[in-house]
């Protein structure tokens, strides 16, 4: 089975061989919960997201990825940050791609649908913000979510 392995500031990480614009989406509902998925490729928890396809805008990619991974239709409401740390390398074992992190993280609100897993997500659920610390996730995802939970007034850029 193809896997995703995240490295951060790790001398064992492969050298990056690609840079792909991607999105992550922090979908928050009116019950103070965040939409989370358990990834199929590494078993860790994350917010929905993925690559921006050719011919697609960043908001279009965010809405599509959220729908594909969770079954939730959402509306983009803002930007949380831009994450481009070259010390974060994502290795895809299926083809040897070693991707340097480049993700735009957006805020969204749910419009319709129920959390439903997909090929990319073993589970999809609403998680109370107070419980997020109990979920296993990669360092970079935890950082993105913590920046949101900190209530920052300006987007993170880094």
Secondary structure, DSSP 8 states (H G I E B T S, - for coil): ---EEEEES-TTS----EE--EEEEEEB-TTSEEEEEEETTT--EE-SEEE--TT--HHHHHHHHHHHHHS-EEEEEEEEEEE--TTEEEEETTTTEEEE--EEEEEEEEEE-----BTTEEEEEEEEGGGGGGS---HHHHHHHHHHHTT-SS-EE-
